[in-house]
Structure formats: C-alpha cells, structure tokens
C-alpha cells in the first residue's frame, strides 16, 4: 500500500530532505472492537469511519514521522483481536521493534486483556521492543470503566509509554506514534530482519531496523 503523509505527524519545513531514514516494524495488539484499525486509519490517512469492519488476520500499512534529521518509517501491522486468531499473533509481532497494546477505556475486560498482551510481548517478543499502552475512545470518557491513574500506574510499573487516545477526534494519535519513534534506536546499519508470511492476500514483507543516508 502506498505511504500517505497526511496523518504522519511532524513534517519537515520547505520539503527538506532527511539525512537518514530508519524503518521499524510496529504491531498493534488488543481485543476486538477496541479501535486498533481506527487508530491506524487516523494515523496513516487522517480518516475515521464510524463503523469500521473488524480486521481478519492482519492488515499492513506504512507511515513516516520525522524527528530532527531522521525519517522514521513504520511498517504497521494491525492484527485481529478475536480470540480465535490469537495463535497467529506471534507471527506478526515476531521481529517487531515496537508495539501498541490497545484497550477501550469503557471496557475493563479489554484492559485486563491488554495486560496479558503486554506480558506476552515481554516474554516472547524482542527484548528491546518499545511498548506503548493506548487507552482508546477517550472521547467517551463520560462512560469510562478504566481509570486513567490506574492505567498510568500500570504503564509506569512496566516501563510502557502510555496515552489515552481517540481515533474519532484524533486526540494523541499522532503523538503516541511520535513518542514511540523517539524511543527507537536510530543506529545506522541493518538490524535483524524477519520475513513475515501474512494471511489472506498480503505478500511477504521484510522488516528490520534499517537506517540509511
């Protein structure tokens, strides 16, 4: 899929060319209907669809953010949240340098499940993976079931980035991806690469920490 800059955070003035481009694989995990696909759509295309269809398997998109002299290109894998697809999850987060674990602030069970995803990433994913916790649907705070301070404390205790987001209003969507980009290493050279064989009609992709000038 073609990269779209509209939702990609900070743009360089006057179309200046970046000196370095770093590419990272990022995976979104969380229960079904917490808004993973909506977050990706808002970030990549600047759009929100009120009735977003559930992801089957995994969807793949790319987007770039800019940090000083570095362009950080994300390969974003949006995975299905349904329990029946859980066994496929390691296929998508294997080799990922970053992950966003998403829960719905209206749904306590989705927060509990998010903690299970965090534990799984900490146990099985790359040791240096950057993990962010996103409490989505912040626009519906009046009906929240998960307290902000509870989630923040959990994130702090586990070394996670944390923001409450809203794919609908765009609150903190670009910001959470940018915060991840700032924490990723920008070392030159090619890091470990992982060939992924997605389900459905997706083609094989190669990802890794690859920085070039």
N, C-alpha and C positions, 0 to 999 in steps of 0.2 A: 504494500500500500504506500502511496506517496506521502512524504512528510509534509505536514501542514504547519506553518509557523504561527498561525493566529492565536493559538492557545499556549504558546511556548514560553511564557514568562518574559524575561528581560531581553530586549533586542539591542544590538549594538547600534549606536548613532551613525547616521550617514552611510549605512550599509557596509561598515568597515569589516574587513575580512579577519577572522580569528586566526591566531598563530598556531593554535593547537586544537585538534578535535579528538575527544575521548568518547568511546562508545561503551555503554553498560547495559546489561540485561536487568530489567526490573519486572517483578511479578506481583500481581495483586491477588490476595487471598482473603477469604471471608465467606460467610454464609450466603445463600441465595437471597436476592432482593435487598441486600444492604446498600447497593448502589455502586458496585465496582465498575460496571460498564459505563454508568453515567459519569463517574469521575474521569474515566479515560476519555470519553467523548468530549467533556467540557475542557479538559486539558489540551487535547490534540486539535479539536475543531472549534472550540468555543461554543458548543451547542449543548442543549439539554432537551431531551424528549421525555415528556411526562410519563408515557407508557413505553418503557424500554423493555424489549424482549429479553428473556433470560439467555445467558450465554451457554452454548452447548460445546463442551470440550474446552477450547481456548481460542481467544481472538488475539491477533498480533497487530500492533501499530507502532509507529515511531514518532518521536518528537524531540526537539532540541531546545535546550536552555543555554544561556550564555553567562559565564562567570568570568569577569575581567577579560583575560586574553584567551580563555578556554571555552570552546563549544562542547557541551556535554550532550551527546545524543543517547536518548533512552530507547532501547528495544523493549516495548511494554507488552507483557503477556497478561491478559485478563482471563483468569481461569473461572470455570463454572463453580458455583458454590454448592450445588446439590450433593448430598452425601454419597450418592451412587457414583460420583466422579472422583471421590477422594483418592482412590487408589492411583489415579492418573497424576495427581498433584506433584509428586516428586519428579516426574518427567519435565515439568515446567519450571520448578524452582531450582532444579539442579544446574549449577553453573551460574546462578543469578548473583549479581553483586549487590542488589537492593531489592527490598520487598515492602509493599504497603499492605498491612493487615487491616481490613475494613470491618467495622461493625455499625449497626444502626442505633443511634442514641435512644431510640424509642423501644429498643428490644434488648432486655437484659440477657436473654439467652444468646443473642448474637455476640455480646461482649464476652460472655463465658467461652463461647466457641473461638473467638478471636484469640483468647489467651492460650487455647490449645494449639492454634496455628503458630503462635509465637514460640511455644515450647518445641514444636516440631521443627521449625526453622533453626532454632538454637541448637537442636540436637543433630539435625541431618543436613542442613544447608552449609554453604561455605562459612568457615569460621569468622571471616571478616565481613560478612554480609551486613549491610546497613538496613535496619528495620525501622519502619515508621508505623505508628498506630493512628488510624484515622477514624474518628467518631463522626460518621456521615449523617446527613439530614439535619444539620444544625439549624436550618430554617424552621424546623418543627420542635424547637426547644421547649415549647409550652407543654408538650406531651412526652417529655423525656423520661426514660426509665433508668438511664445510666448517668450518674452524677459526674460532672466534669472533673471535680477534685479526685474522685475515686479512680477514674481512668488516668489522670495525670500522675497520681501517686504510683499506680501500677507501671506506667511507662518509665517513670524515673527509676523505680526499683530494678527495672530490667534493661536499662540503658537504651530505651527506644525514643525516637523522635515522636512527638505527639501533637496533633492538632484536631480540633473539631472542624469539619468541612461541610460544605453544601454544594453538591453538583448543580442544584437548581439555581442558586443565587451566585455561584462561583466563589463563595467565601472560602479562602485558604486553599483553593485547589491548586493554582499555580505555586502558591507559597510552599506547600508540602513537597512538591516535586523539586523546587529550587533548594529547599533545606536539605533534601537527600543529595542533590548534586553537589552541594558544598561540602558534604561529609565524605564523598567518594574520593579515593586517591587519584591524583592526576599524573601519576608517573608515566613517563614515556615508555614506549615499547609495547609488546604484546603480552598480555597475561594469559592464563589458562583459557582455552576455548572449548566450547561444548557444542556438539552437534545435537540438535533437537529434532525429533520427528513428531510433529503435532498430529492431532487427529483431524478428521474431516479433509477439507481441500487445501489446508495450509501446506506450503512447501517447506523443505528443510532449510533451517537458518543456522548460521554460525554466529556466536556471540562471544564477547570477551572484553576485557579492558584493553582497548587498543587506542593509543594516543599517537597522533602523527602531526607533524607540522607541514 
